[in-house]
């Protein structure tokens, strides 16, 4: 396992569209392991492969509900409701901003065995799904912020995505 360098805003890789994964091989599994390790090390609740410089449609999430979520080639198939709250991103260090997203998200994806899976969630998990899927299309949350980006307060223990 290895911690990978997290690309930050201004890095052109973050604005690119990631390619679908065709097969999961040893290298893919290594990337997934490294993504989880990097996410935990940096205090994130989600990470998308382009954030570590890999333009593949892979997302890892752990929002603290006791599950580790892996989404390969995720496709959001249902969104409903609305939530407005502060959001952060490992690729935009030290900043936060208010973003309105759907409160419920349902996504079709593949697991590490390339079996189709369905992940659905509300609240933080739904927010994280939408934020991470945006990364795969080269979209950062800063383009969706209502008002100004604000400095993250040190005492805040909020989540980075
Ligand atoms: Ni992010």
Backbone and ligand atoms as CSV (ligand in chain L), in Angstrom:
chain,resi,resn,atom,element,x,y,z
A,1,UNK,N,N,0.845,-1.189,0.000
A,1,UNK,CA,C,0.000,0.000,0.000
A,1,UNK,C,C,0.884,1.244,0.000
A,2,UNK,N,N,0.316,2.270,-0.503
A,2,UNK,CA,C,1.080,3.511,-0.558
A,2,UNK,C,C,0.129,4.691,-0.544
A,3,UNK,N,N,0.599,5.726,0.100
A,3,UNK,CA,C,-0.171,6.967,0.073
A,3,UNK,C,C,0.229,7.726,-1.185
A,4,UNK,N,N,-0.759,8.133,-1.928
A,4,UNK,CA,C,-0.469,8.839,-3.181
A,4,UNK,C,C,-0.646,10.346,-2.986
A,5,UNK,N,N,0.033,11.081,-3.828
A,5,UNK,CA,C,-0.072,12.539,-3.781
A,5,UNK,C,C,-1.465,12.962,-4.247
A,6,UNK,N,N,-2.105,13.810,-3.459
A,6,UNK,CA,C,-3.429,14.313,-3.836
A,6,UNK,C,C,-3.252,15.566,-4.692
A,7,UNK,N,N,-3.818,15.518,-5.888
A,7,UNK,CA,C,-3.737,16.677,-6.788
A,7,UNK,C,C,-4.659,17.780,-6.267
A,8,UNK,N,N,-4.209,19.004,-6.405
A,8,UNK,CA,C,-5.006,20.111,-5.884
A,8,UNK,C,C,-5.436,21.047,-7.012
A,9,UNK,N,N,-6.435,21.859,-6.679
A,9,UNK,CA,C,-7.076,22.755,-7.632
A,9,UNK,C,C,-6.017,23.547,-8.410
A,10,UNK,N,N,-6.205,23.608,-9.720
A,10,UNK,CA,C,-5.213,24.215,-10.594
A,10,UNK,C,C,-4.491,23.145,-11.412
A,11,UNK,N,N,-4.477,21.921,-10.881
A,11,UNK,CA,C,-3.887,20.795,-11.610
A,11,UNK,C,C,-4.873,20.397,-12.711
A,12,UNK,N,N,-4.394,20.389,-13.944
A,12,UNK,CA,C,-5.327,20.183,-15.062
A,12,UNK,C,C,-5.990,18.804,-15.057
A,13,UNK,N,N,-5.381,17.844,-14.385
A,13,UNK,CA,C,-5.967,16.496,-14.364
A,13,UNK,C,C,-7.352,16.509,-13.711
A,14,UNK,N,N,-7.563,17.448,-12.787
A,14,UNK,CA,C,-8.842,17.514,-12.060
A,14,UNK,C,C,-9.998,17.991,-12.953
A,15,UNK,N,N,-9.660,18.570,-14.092
A,15,UNK,CA,C,-10.695,19.078,-14.983
A,15,UNK,C,C,-11.016,18.136,-16.136
A,16,UNK,N,N,-10.391,16.973,-16.115
A,16,UNK,CA,C,-10.576,16.043,-17.237
A,16,UNK,C,C,-11.632,14.989,-16.937
A,17,UNK,N,N,-12.157,14.413,-18.006
A,17,UNK,CA,C,-13.163,13.356,-17.859
A,17,UNK,C,C,-12.454,12.006,-17.788
A,18,UNK,N,N,-12.768,11.254,-16.741
A,18,UNK,CA,C,-12.117,9.960,-16.531
A,18,UNK,C,C,-12.733,8.891,-17.424
A,19,UNK,N,N,-11.912,7.884,-17.717
A,19,UNK,CA,C,-12.351,6.806,-18.620
A,19,UNK,C,C,-12.911,5.631,-17.816
A,20,UNK,N,N,-13.902,4.944,-18.394
A,20,UNK,CA,C,-14.439,3.760,-17.719
A,20,UNK,C,C,-13.362,2.685,-17.529
A,21,UNK,N,N,-13.504,1.935,-16.449
A,21,UNK,CA,C,-12.633,0.791,-16.200
A,21,UNK,C,C,-13.173,-0.384,-17.013
A,22,UNK,N,N,-12.297,-1.034,-17.774
A,22,UNK,CA,C,-12.741,-2.167,-18.603
A,22,UNK,C,C,-12.557,-3.489,-17.876
A,23,UNK,N,N,-11.461,-3.594,-17.142
A,23,UNK,CA,C,-11.230,-4.800,-16.353
A,23,UNK,C,C,-10.479,-4.410,-15.095
A,24,UNK,N,N,-10.706,-5.195,-14.053
A,24,UNK,CA,C,-9.985,-4.953,-12.806
A,24,UNK,C,C,-8.805,-5.920,-12.768
A,25,UNK,N,N,-7.616,-5.375,-12.892
A,25,UNK,CA,C,-6.418,-6.215,-12.828
A,25,UNK,C,C,-5.629,-5.880,-11.556
A,26,UNK,N,N,-4.467,-6.458,-11.431
A,26,UNK,CA,C,-3.646,-6.235,-10.229
A,26,UNK,C,C,-3.371,-4.746,-10.010
A,27,UNK,N,N,-3.122,-4.063,-11.113
A,27,UNK,CA,C,-2.809,-2.641,-11.002
A,27,UNK,C,C,-4.028,-1.862,-10.493
A,28,UNK,N,N,-5.202,-2.252,-10.990
A,28,UNK,CA,C,-6.429,-1.580,-10.540
A,28,UNK,C,C,-6.629,-1.794,-9.042
A,29,UNK,N,N,-6.411,-3.038,-8.593
A,29,UNK,CA,C,-6.594,-3.343,-7.167
A,29,UNK,C,C,-5.618,-2.537,-6.315
A,30,UNK,N,N,-4.398,-2.362,-6.843
A,30,UNK,CA,C,-3.404,-1.573,-6.113
A,30,UNK,C,C,-3.845,-0.109,-6.012
A,31,UNK,N,N,-4.384,0.398,-7.118
A,31,UNK,CA,C,-4.877,1.785,-7.118
A,31,UNK,C,C,-5.975,1.941,-6.065
A,32,UNK,N,N,-6.901,0.979,-6.021
A,32,UNK,CA,C,-8.022,1.048,-5.081
A,32,UNK,C,C,-7.504,1.036,-3.642
A,33,UNK,N,N,-6.577,0.121,-3.361
A,33,UNK,CA,C,-5.980,0.055,-2.016
A,33,UNK,C,C,-5.323,1.382,-1.648
A,34,UNK,N,N,-4.582,1.908,-2.580
A,34,UNK,CA,C,-3.876,3.174,-2.329
A,34,UNK,C,C,-4.858,4.326,-2.141
A,35,UNK,N,N,-5.957,4.290,-2.900
A,35,UNK,CA,C,-6.960,5.362,-2.755
A,35,UNK,C,C,-7.566,5.334,-1.351
A,36,UNK,N,N,-7.921,4.137,-0.872
A,36,UNK,CA,C,-8.466,4.051,0.490
A,36,UNK,C,C,-7.438,4.546,1.508
A,37,UNK,N,N,-6.190,4.101,1.348
A,37,UNK,CA,C,-5.172,4.496,2.315
A,37,UNK,C,C,-4.955,6.014,2.302
A,38,UNK,N,N,-4.925,6.574,1.114
A,38,UNK,CA,C,-4.732,8.020,0.976
A,38,UNK,C,C,-5.910,8.781,1.583
A,39,UNK,N,N,-7.129,8.257,1.355
A,39,UNK,CA,C,-8.333,8.896,1.896
A,39,UNK,C,C,-8.303,8.895,3.425
A,40,UNK,N,N,-7.962,7.752,4.011
A,40,UNK,CA,C,-7.932,7.682,5.483
A,40,UNK,C,C,-6.820,8.566,6.048
A,41,UNK,N,N,-5.679,8.547,5.406
A,41,UNK,CA,C,-4.528,9.315,5.890
A,41,UNK,C,C,-4.813,10.818,5.877
A,42,UNK,N,N,-5.597,11.255,4.888
A,42,UNK,CA,C,-5.845,12.682,4.745
A,42,UNK,C,C,-7.157,13.111,5.406
A,43,UNK,N,N,-7.853,12.153,6.041
A,43,UNK,CA,C,-9.086,12.500,6.749
A,43,UNK,C,C,-10.269,12.716,5.838
A,44,UNK,N,N,-10.242,12.106,4.662
A,44,UNK,CA,C,-11.346,12.267,3.721
A,44,UNK,C,C,-12.448,11.257,3.958
A,45,UNK,N,N,-13.641,11.571,3.453
A,45,UNK,CA,C,-14.743,10.603,3.476
A,45,UNK,C,C,-14.964,10.023,2.084
A,46,UNK,N,N,-14.283,10.598,1.107
A,46,UNK,CA,C,-14.394,10.083,-0.248
A,46,UNK,C,C,-13.207,10.542,-1.071
A,47,UNK,N,N,-12.881,9.739,-2.080
A,47,UNK,CA,C,-11.789,10.122,-2.984
A,47,UNK,C,C,-12.072,9.501,-4.341
A,48,UNK,N,N,-11.771,10.253,-5.372
A,48,UNK,CA,C,-11.965,9.772,-6.739
A,48,UNK,C,C,-10.591,9.653,-7.397
A,49,UNK,N,N,-10.453,8.674,-8.287
A,49,UNK,CA,C,-9.145,8.374,-8.867
A,49,UNK,C,C,-8.434,9.593,-9.482
A,50,UNK,N,N,-9.154,10.494,-10.170
A,50,UNK,CA,C,-8.430,11.646,-10.729
A,50,UNK,C,C,-7.734,12.498,-9.658
A,51,UNK,N,N,-8.221,12.409,-8.420
A,51,UNK,CA,C,-7.571,13.181,-7.348
A,51,UNK,C,C,-6.166,12.663,-7.039
A,52,UNK,N,N,-5.893,11.417,-7.432
A,52,UNK,CA,C,-4.522,10.921,-7.294
A,52,UNK,C,C,-3.880,10.773,-8.674
A,53,UNK,N,N,-4.427,11.508,-9.640
A,53,UNK,CA,C,-3.786,11.612,-10.946
A,53,UNK,C,C,-4.108,10.492,-11.914
A,54,UNK,N,N,-5.132,9.691,-11.584
A,54,UNK,CA,C,-5.483,8.557,-12.444
A,54,UNK,C,C,-6.860,8.794,-13.053
A,55,UNK,N,N,-6.911,8.909,-14.371
A,55,UNK,CA,C,-8.165,9.258,-15.036
A,55,UNK,C,C,-9.003,8.017,-15.330
A,56,UNK,N,N,-9.375,7.341,-14.252
A,56,UNK,CA,C,-10.261,6.182,-14.346
A,56,UNK,C,C,-11.453,6.379,-13.432
A,57,UNK,N,N,-12.591,5.786,-13.817
A,57,UNK,CA,C,-13.839,6.010,-13.075
A,57,UNK,C,C,-13.907,5.080,-11.861
A,58,UNK,N,N,-13.152,5.465,-10.841
A,58,UNK,CA,C,-13.086,4.705,-9.588
A,58,UNK,C,C,-13.276,5.686,-8.432
A,59,UNK,N,N,-14.161,5.310,-7.481
A,59,UNK,CA,C,-14.427,6.141,-6.306
A,59,UNK,C,C,-14.384,5.268,-5.057
A,60,UNK,N,N,-13.759,5.768,-4.005
A,60,UNK,CA,C,-13.776,5.108,-2.698
A,60,UNK,C,C,-14.430,6.066,-1.705
A,61,UNK,N,N,-15.258,5.508,-0.821
A,61,UNK,CA,C,-15.938,6.352,0.167
A,61,UNK,C,C,-16.010,5.623,1.504
A,62,UNK,N,N,-15.965,6.401,2.575
A,62,UNK,CA,C,-16.251,5.909,3.923
A,62,UNK,C,C,-16.769,7.099,4.715
A,63,UNK,N,N,-18.082,7.141,4.866
A,63,UNK,CA,C,-18.694,8.298,5.538
A,63,UNK,C,C,-18.938,8.020,7.019
A,64,UNK,N,N,-18.333,6.935,7.508
A,64,UNK,CA,C,-18.430,6.643,8.929
A,64,UNK,C,C,-19.682,5.884,9.325
A,65,UNK,N,N,-20.316,5.211,8.359
A,65,UNK,CA,C,-21.517,4.428,8.678
A,65,UNK,C,C,-21.188,2.945,8.814
A,66,UNK,N,N,-19.893,2.653,8.927
A,66,UNK,CA,C,-19.485,1.261,9.116
A,66,UNK,C,C,-19.216,0.521,7.823
A,67,UNK,N,N,-19.374,1.201,6.701
A,67,UNK,CA,C,-19.140,0.561,5.403
A,67,UNK,C,C,-17.997,1.238,4.656
A,68,UNK,N,N,-17.295,0.440,3.879
A,68,UNK,CA,C,-16.366,0.982,2.900
A,68,UNK,C,C,-17.034,0.801,1.544
A,69,UNK,N,N,-17.168,1.890,0.838
A,69,UNK,CA,C,-17.831,1.809,-0.463
A,69,UNK,C,C,-16.810,1.967,-1.577
A,70,UNK,N,N,-16.877,1.046,-2.529
A,70,UNK,CA,C,-16.073,1.157,-3.743
A,70,UNK,C,C,-17.049,1.233,-4.907
A,71,UNK,N,N,-16.867,2.208,-5.757
A,71,UNK,CA,C,-17.720,2.327,-6.941
A,71,UNK,C,C,-16.818,2.393,-8.175
A,72,UNK,N,N,-16.969,1.401,-9.036
A,72,UNK,CA,C,-16.267,1.416,-10.320
A,72,UNK,C,C,-17.309,1.742,-11.389
A,73,UNK,N,N,-16.974,2.660,-12.267
A,73,UNK,CA,C,-17.905,3.115,-13.324
A,73,UNK,C,C,-19.284,3.495,-12.769
A,74,UNK,N,N,-19.340,4.292,-11.724
A,74,UNK,CA,C,-20.646,4.621,-11.131
A,74,UNK,C,C,-21.512,5.466,-12.063
A,75,UNK,N,N,-22.797,5.214,-11.939
A,75,UNK,CA,C,-23.778,5.959,-12.737
A,75,UNK,C,C,-24.946,6.275,-11.806
A,76,UNK,N,N,-25.181,7.541,-11.592
A,76,UNK,CA,C,-26.288,7.929,-10.715
A,76,UNK,C,C,-27.598,7.674,-11.454
A,77,UNK,N,N,-28.466,6.877,-10.829
A,77,UNK,CA,C,-29.724,6.523,-11.508
A,77,UNK,C,C,-30.940,7.161,-10.845
A,78,UNK,N,N,-30.757,7.713,-9.662
A,78,UNK,CA,C,-31.890,8.384,-9.023
A,78,UNK,C,C,-31.376,9.430,-8.040
A,79,UNK,N,N,-32.017,10.585,-8.087
A,79,UNK,CA,C,-31.736,11.653,-7.128
A,79,UNK,C,C,-33.073,12.202,-6.677
A,80,UNK,N,N,-33.178,12.517,-5.381
A,80,UNK,CA,C,-34.396,13.187,-4.950
A,80,UNK,C,C,-34.129,14.005,-3.699
A,81,UNK,N,N,-35.070,14.895,-3.433
A,81,UNK,CA,C,-34.944,15.751,-2.259
A,81,UNK,C,C,-33.824,16.766,-2.427
A,82,UNK,N,N,-33.558,17.478,-1.365
A,82,UNK,CA,C,-32.564,18.547,-1.422
A,82,UNK,C,C,-31.911,18.708,-0.059
A,83,UNK,N,N,-30.624,18.974,-0.060
A,83,UNK,CA,C,-29.902,19.309,1.172
A,83,UNK,C,C,-28.925,20.430,0.837
A,84,UNK,N,N,-28.792,21.337,1.769
A,84,UNK,CA,C,-27.831,22.423,1.605
A,84,UNK,C,C,-26.885,22.375,2.795
A,85,UNK,N,N,-25.596,22.332,2.492
A,85,UNK,CA,C,-24.646,22.255,3.600
A,85,UNK,C,C,-23.237,22.549,3.126
A,86,UNK,N,N,-22.335,22.595,4.093
A,86,UNK,CA,C,-20.951,22.901,3.789
A,86,UNK,C,C,-20.254,21.664,3.244
A,87,UNK,N,N,-19.396,21.909,2.274
A,87,UNK,CA,C,-18.696,20.819,1.613
A,87,UNK,C,C,-17.223,21.176,1.517
A,88,UNK,N,N,-16.399,20.164,1.578
A,88,UNK,CA,C,-14.968,20.381,1.393
A,88,UNK,C,C,-14.437,19.339,0.440
A,89,UNK,N,N,-13.176,19.486,0.087
A,89,UNK,CA,C,-12.585,18.560,-0.882
A,89,UNK,C,C,-11.090,18.452,-0.614
A,90,UNK,N,N,-10.585,17.233,-0.658
A,90,UNK,CA,C,-9.148,17.032,-0.447
A,90,UNK,C,C,-8.327,17.804,-1.478
A,91,UNK,N,N,-8.925,18.079,-2.625
A,91,UNK,CA,C,-8.203,18.783,-3.687
A,91,UNK,C,C,-8.300,20.304,-3.568
A,92,UNK,N,N,-9.058,20.760,-2.568
A,92,UNK,CA,C,-9.169,22.206,-2.326
A,92,UNK,C,C,-8.844,22.432,-0.842
A,93,UNK,N,N,-7.594,22.250,-0.480
A,93,UNK,CA,C,-7.242,22.232,0.944
A,93,UNK,C,C,-7.557,23.536,1.665
A,94,UNK,N,N,-8.070,23.367,2.882
A,94,UNK,CA,C,-8.283,24.522,3.751
A,94,UNK,C,C,-9.524,25.330,3.457
A,95,UNK,N,N,-10.325,24.894,2.502
A,95,UNK,CA,C,-11.508,25.669,2.112
A,95,UNK,C,C,-12.779,24.840,2.278
A,96,UNK,N,N,-13.886,25.572,2.389
A,96,UNK,CA,C,-15.196,24.945,2.420
A,96,UNK,C,C,-16.163,25.866,1.691
A,97,UNK,N,N,-17.305,25.295,1.346
A,97,UNK,CA,C,-18.304,26.137,0.707
A,97,UNK,C,C,-19.662,25.478,0.768
A,98,UNK,N,N,-20.678,26.319,0.684
A,98,UNK,CA,C,-22.049,25.799,0.770
A,98,UNK,C,C,-22.522,25.311,-0.591
A,99,UNK,N,N,-23.004,24.072,-0.610
A,99,UNK,CA,C,-23.477,23.476,-1.854
A,99,UNK,C,C,-24.832,22.810,-1.610
A,100,UNK,N,N,-25.748,23.011,-2.535
A,100,UNK,CA,C,-27.035,22.318,-2.474
A,100,UNK,C,C,-26.977,21.098,-3.384
A,101,UNK,N,N,-27.345,19.977,-2.819
A,101,UNK,CA,C,-27.348,18.721,-3.583
A,101,UNK,C,C,-28.625,17.962,-3.270
A,102,UNK,N,N,-28.857,16.903,-4.024
A,102,UNK,CA,C,-29.984,16.027,-3.704
A,102,UNK,C,C,-29.730,15.360,-2.356
A,103,UNK,N,N,-30.794,15.127,-1.606
A,103,UNK,CA,C,-30.637,14.503,-0.284
A,103,UNK,C,C,-30.590,12.988,-0.367
A,104,UNK,N,N,-31.024,12.455,-1.509
A,104,UNK,CA,C,-31.017,11.003,-1.711
A,104,UNK,C,C,-30.375,10.718,-3.055
A,105,UNK,N,N,-29.508,9.738,-3.066
A,105,UNK,CA,C,-28.884,9.331,-4.322
A,105,UNK,C,C,-28.834,7.818,-4.402
A,106,UNK,N,N,-29.090,7.328,-5.600
A,106,UNK,CA,C,-28.985,5.895,-5.869
A,106,UNK,C,C,-28.059,5.738,-7.064
A,107,UNK,N,N,-27.097,4.851,-6.926
A,107,UNK,CA,C,-26.091,4.737,-7.963
A,107,UNK,C,C,-25.891,3.273,-8.335
A,108,UNK,N,N,-25.719,3.053,-9.606
A,108,UNK,CA,C,-25.366,1.729,-10.120
A,108,UNK,C,C,-23.873,1.758,-10.399
A,109,UNK,N,N,-23.181,0.731,-9.952
A,109,UNK,CA,C,-21.734,0.708,-10.158
A,109,UNK,C,C,-21.281,-0.751,-10.229
A,110,UNK,N,N,-19.971,-0.940,-10.247
A,110,UNK,CA,C,-19.413,-2.292,-10.234
A,110,UNK,C,C,-18.446,-2.394,-9.065
A,111,UNK,N,N,-18.352,-3.599,-8.514
A,111,UNK,CA,C,-17.393,-3.812,-7.428
A,111,UNK,C,C,-16.069,-4.310,-8.002
A,112,UNK,N,N,-15.152,-4.723,-7.115
A,112,UNK,CA,C,-13.821,-5.116,-7.577
A,112,UNK,C,C,-13.851,-6.409,-8.397
A,113,UNK,N,N,-14.975,-7.137,-8.338
A,113,UNK,CA,C,-15.131,-8.331,-9.181
A,113,UNK,C,C,-15.916,-8.026,-10.452
A,114,UNK,N,N,-16.127,-6.738,-10.689
A,114,UNK,CA,C,-16.906,-6.246,-11.823
A,114,UNK,C,C,-18.327,-6.816,-11.818
A,115,UNK,N,N,-18.850,-7.025,-10.605
A,115,UNK,CA,C,-20.259,-7.380,-10.445
A,115,UNK,C,C,-21.038,-6.093,-10.226
A,116,UNK,N,N,-22.238,-6.053,-10.830
A,116,UNK,CA,C,-23.031,-4.834,-10.689
A,116,UNK,C,C,-23.562,-4.703,-9.265
A,117,UNK,N,N,-23.465,-3.506,-8.721
A,117,UNK,CA,C,-23.966,-3.246,-7.374
A,117,UNK,C,C,-24.821,-1.978,-7.397
A,118,UNK,N,N,-25.667,-1.873,-6.389
A,118,UNK,CA,C,-26.464,-0.663,-6.203
A,118,UNK,C,C,-26.092,-0.089,-4.840
A,119,UNK,N,N,-25.798,1.185,-4.803
A,119,UNK,CA,C,-25.546,1.870,-3.531
A,119,UNK,C,C,-26.545,3.016,-3.446
A,120,UNK,N,N,-27.201,3.119,-2.305
A,120,UNK,CA,C,-28.107,4.251,-2.136
A,120,UNK,C,C,-27.905,4.826,-0.756
A,121,UNK,N,N,-28.158,6.116,-0.644
A,121,UNK,CA,C,-27.980,6.734,0.654
A,121,UNK,C,C,-28.585,8.114,0.696
A,122,UNK,N,N,-28.674,8.586,1.922
A,122,UNK,CA,C,-29.200,9.930,2.165
A,122,UNK,C,C,-28.126,10.752,2.858
A,123,UNK,N,N,-28.387,12.035,2.947
A,123,UNK,CA,C,-27.510,12.905,3.724
A,123,UNK,C,C,-26.077,12.881,3.221
A,124,UNK,N,N,-25.142,12.654,4.154
A,124,UNK,CA,C,-23.719,12.726,3.809
A,124,UNK,C,C,-23.337,11.729,2.720
A,125,UNK,N,N,-23.874,10.509,2.788
A,125,UNK,CA,C,-23.516,9.530,1.758
A,125,UNK,C,C,-24.002,9.996,0.380
A,126,UNK,N,N,-25.214,10.530,0.333
A,126,UNK,CA,C,-25.750,11.033,-0.938
A,126,UNK,C,C,-24.899,12.204,-1.444
A,127,UNK,N,N,-24.512,13.082,-0.530
A,127,UNK,CA,C,-23.666,14.222,-0.902
A,127,UNK,C,C,-22.328,13.727,-1.454
A,128,UNK,N,N,-21.762,12.754,-0.766
A,128,UNK,CA,C,-20.459,12.224,-1.152
A,128,UNK,C,C,-20.544,11.552,-2.528
A,129,UNK,N,N,-21.581,10.766,-2.757
A,129,UNK,CA,C,-21.767,10.112,-4.064
A,129,UNK,C,C,-21.777,11.165,-5.176
A,130,UNK,N,N,-22.533,12.239,-4.972
A,130,UNK,CA,C,-22.654,13.260,-6.017
A,130,UNK,C,C,-21.337,14.010,-6.212
A,131,UNK,N,N,-20.680,14.332,-5.101
A,131,UNK,CA,C,-19.398,15.057,-5.157
A,131,UNK,C,C,-18.344,14.219,-5.890
A,132,UNK,N,N,-18.266,12.926,-5.547
A,132,UNK,CA,C,-17.230,12.076,-6.143
A,132,UNK,C,C,-17.527,11.795,-7.618
A,133,UNK,N,N,-18.797,11.585,-7.949
A,133,UNK,CA,C,-19.131,11.343,-9.356
A,133,UNK,C,C,-18.810,12.584,-10.192
A,134,UNK,N,N,-18.989,13.769,-9.618
A,134,UNK,CA,C,-18.591,15.001,-10.308
A,134,UNK,C,C,-17.098,14.981,-10.647
A,135,UNK,N,N,-16.270,14.499,-9.704
A,135,UNK,CA,C,-14.823,14.439,-9.962
A,135,UNK,C,C,-14.522,13.643,-11.229
A,136,UNK,N,N,-15.296,12.583,-11.467
A,136,UNK,CA,C,-15.037,11.725,-12.630
A,136,UNK,C,C,-15.349,12.450,-13.933
A,137,UNK,N,N,-16.137,13.514,-13.829
A,137,UNK,CA,C,-16.444,14.325,-15.012
A,137,UNK,C,C,-15.680,15.649,-14.998
A,138,UNK,N,N,-14.675,15.722,-14.161
A,138,UNK,CA,C,-13.824,16.913,-14.148
A,138,UNK,C,C,-14.442,18.120,-13.479
A,139,UNK,N,N,-15.416,17.866,-12.602
A,139,UNK,CA,C,-16.124,18.976,-11.951
A,139,UNK,C,C,-15.745,19.051,-10.475
A,140,UNK,N,N,-15.312,20.220,-10.035
A,140,UNK,CA,C,-15.029,20.444,-8.613
A,140,UNK,C,C,-16.207,21.169,-7.966
A,141,UNK,N,N,-16.375,20.932,-6.659
A,141,UNK,CA,C,-17.523,21.532,-5.972
A,141,UNK,C,C,-17.464,23.058,-5.980
A,142,UNK,N,N,-16.268,23.603,-6.166
A,142,UNK,CA,C,-16.140,25.065,-6.126
A,142,UNK,C,C,-16.963,25.747,-7.224
A,143,UNK,N,N,-17.278,24.987,-8.290
A,143,UNK,CA,C,-18.108,25.560,-9.359
A,143,UNK,C,C,-19.583,25.566,-8.967
A,144,UNK,N,N,-19.910,24.913,-7.861
A,144,UNK,CA,C,-21.312,24.800,-7.432
A,144,UNK,C,C,-21.573,25.542,-6.128
A,145,UNK,N,N,-20.550,26.211,-5.621
A,145,UNK,CA,C,-20.680,26.867,-4.322
A,145,UNK,C,C,-21.612,28.070,-4.407
A,146,UNK,N,N,-22.464,28.157,-3.382
A,146,UNK,CA,C,-23.351,29.309,-3.247
A,146,UNK,C,C,-22.642,30.307,-2.347
A,147,UNK,N,N,-22.382,31.487,-2.881
A,147,UNK,CA,C,-21.639,32.468,-2.104
A,147,UNK,C,C,-20.145,32.219,-2.232
A,148,UNK,N,N,-19.429,32.532,-1.181
A,148,UNK,CA,C,-17.966,32.497,-1.225
A,148,UNK,C,C,-17.426,31.206,-0.632
A,149,UNK,N,N,-16.260,30.816,-1.126
A,149,UNK,CA,C,-15.506,29.785,-0.432
A,149,UNK,C,C,-15.002,30.392,0.870
A,150,UNK,N,N,-15.037,29.633,1.930
A,150,UNK,CA,C,-14.550,30.162,3.205
A,150,UNK,C,C,-13.396,29.308,3.694
A,151,UNK,N,N,-12.580,29.914,4.561
A,151,UNK,CA,C,-11.481,29.159,5.142
A,151,UNK,C,C,-12.042,28.151,6.130
A,152,UNK,N,N,-11.477,26.986,6.065
A,152,UNK,CA,C,-11.888,25.946,6.998
A,152,UNK,C,C,-11.352,26.316,8.376
A,153,UNK,N,N,-12.243,26.229,9.369
A,153,UNK,CA,C,-11.795,26.533,10.727
A,153,UNK,C,C,-11.089,25.324,11.307
A,154,UNK,N,N,-10.014,25.615,11.998
A,154,UNK,CA,C,-9.151,24.530,12.482
A,154,UNK,C,C,-9.907,23.589,13.418
A,155,UNK,N,N,-10.766,24.174,14.243
A,155,UNK,CA,C,-11.443,23.338,15.243
A,155,UNK,C,C,-12.570,22.502,14.634
A,156,UNK,N,N,-12.919,22.838,13.412
A,156,UNK,CA,C,-13.981,22.085,12.742
A,156,UNK,C,C,-13.492,20.682,12.443
A,157,UNK,N,N,-14.330,19.730,12.696
A,157,UNK,CA,C,-13.975,18.370,12.335
A,157,UNK,C,C,-14.962,17.887,11.295
A,158,UNK,N,N,-14.928,18.522,10.167
A,158,UNK,CA,C,-15.867,18.147,9.116
A,158,UNK,C,C,-15.168,17.294,8.079
A,159,UNK,N,N,-15.909,16.952,7.087
A,159,UNK,CA,C,-15.425,15.922,6.178
A,159,UNK,C,C,-14.948,16.506,4.859
A,160,UNK,N,N,-13.908,15.887,4.365
A,160,UNK,CA,C,-13.364,16.259,3.068
A,160,UNK,C,C,-13.734,15.191,2.066
A,161,UNK,N,N,-14.011,15.608,0.858
A,161,UNK,CA,C,-14.437,14.619,-0.126
A,161,UNK,C,C,-13.536,14.632,-1.354
L,1,NI,NI,NI,-13.464,16.257,-3.760
